[in-house]
Amino acid sequence: MAWAALPAVAGTPATLRVEYTFDRLTPVTIDPPTATTGDLTGRSHLLTLSGNYAAVTGPTSPAVRFSPISRAATPHKADLNPVGREFAVTVVFRIAGDTSGISDTPNMAQKGFYGDVGQWKMQLKPDVASVQCRFKGTLDARLITSPVTGVDDGVWHTATCWRSGNQVGVTVDATDTAVTSSVGDIANSRQMLIGAKSLSSAADQFAGEIDYVAMAVGDGAAAVSRAGAVSR
């Protein structure tokens, strides 16, 4: 697998930094609608869902449908910044409608914005319904597009954005795509966002269902971030 390359910082086994299954949502307010769900890693990254979201049936357990305008957010903590280390972010998702007419790039998961000094992000390339990963650090920025297209087919898919050694890549289901790129340290002070970047605009809104989100940092991060998705 592509992530078997030498890790960015050797000798530190990967651990999950955040993990959400959306199996239990705790309502907070009715108008506007908000709810929270816990971080299964025990690191207390409480996730707050806001806007036009809904609990739905996932592949084996509850999931969340995001519709305009809605998103989920957890406050900034430094352990969600991979800095120079190997890391990976995995999302299990389903899109039931044709995305070819969408003019922006729906955001699935991210920490940091385009103009920040550091960003990791998973987004949809809607014209062909493929997954893209953006990595921006102190040395470079790279956008990688998976060759897997047509993920708007109503089927559950597993996507991972990852860095290992001097490679960054994207894995969709069992297909790996990687490039050699030393992007440098990735860090910012933004909150981690799922589903959209804003609650004041429908731009870049992900309109689909998400059943699982996990981030891992350390040697073997991609496999660790995907481990909980196997049973989803």
KADA-V339577 format. One record per pair of residues at least 12 apart in sequence whose ideal C-beta (glycine too) atoms are under 6 Angstrom apart, sorted by sequence separation. I is the first residue (numbers start at 0). J is the second residue. If there is no record, write none. Layout:
[[I/J] [I/J]]
This chain:
[[24/36] [35/47] [52/65] [108/121] [120/133] [131/144] [158/171] [166/179] [167/180] [34/48] [107/121] [165/179] [213/227] [21/36] [51/66] [107/122] [119/134] [129/144] [130/145] [157/172] [33/49] [106/122] [129/145] [156/172] [165/181] [19/36] [52/69] [90/107] [118/135] [211/228] [50/68] [51/69] [90/108] [104/122] [105/123] [117/135] [50/69] [117/136] [129/148] [193/212] [88/108] [124/144] [128/148] [211/231] [17/38] [18/39] [127/148] [128/149] [210/231] [18/40] [128/150] [17/40] [48/71] [128/151] [101/125] [145/169] [147/171] [15/40] [46/71] [47/72] [141/167] [143/169] [145/171] [17/44] [19/46] [46/73] [98/125] [99/126] [147/174] [130/158] [132/160] [44/73] [24/54] [98/128] [79/110] [90/121] [145/176] [134/167] [132/169] [22/60] [22/61] [121/160] [130/169] [141/180] [21/61] [21/62] [130/171] [139/180] [21/63] [138/181] [139/182] [138/182] [138/183] [136/182] [137/183] [136/183] [137/184] [134/182] [136/184] [136/185] [98/151] [97/151] [94/151] [95/153] [161/221] [16/78] [93/155] [159/221] [16/79] [92/156] [91/157] [119/185] [159/225] [90/158] [117/185] [117/186] [89/159] [117/187] [157/228] [87/159] [88/160] [115/187] [87/161] [7/83] [8/84] [86/162] [111/187] [7/84] [85/162] [7/85] [85/163] [111/189] [6/85] [110/189] [110/191] [109/192] [108/193] [106/195] [106/196] [58/155] [106/203] [105/203] [107/205] [103/202] [106/205] [103/203] [105/205] [83/184] [82/184] [81/185] [82/186] [108/212] [80/186] [79/191] [75/188] [94/207] [75/189] [93/207] [75/190] [92/207] [93/208] [74/190] [92/209] [72/190] [73/191] [91/210] [72/192] [91/211] [70/192] [71/193] [90/212] [71/194] [70/194] [89/213] [69/194] [70/195] [88/214] [87/215] [65/194] [68/198] [86/216] [84/216] [68/201] [87/220] [67/201] [86/220] [87/221] [81/216] [85/220] [89/224] [89/225] [67/204] [87/224] [91/228] [89/228] [65/205] [66/206] [91/231] [64/208] [62/208] [63/209] [50/198] [62/210] [49/198] [55/208] [57/210] [6/163] [6/164] [2/161] [4/163] [5/164] [4/164] [2/163] [4/166] [1/168] [59/231] [58/231] [1/175] [1/177] [20/211] [19/212] [18/213] [17/214] [15/213] [16/214] [15/215] [16/216] [13/215] [14/217] [13/217] [12/217] [13/218] [11/217] [12/218] [13/219] [11/218] [13/220] [13/223] [6/218] [2/221]]
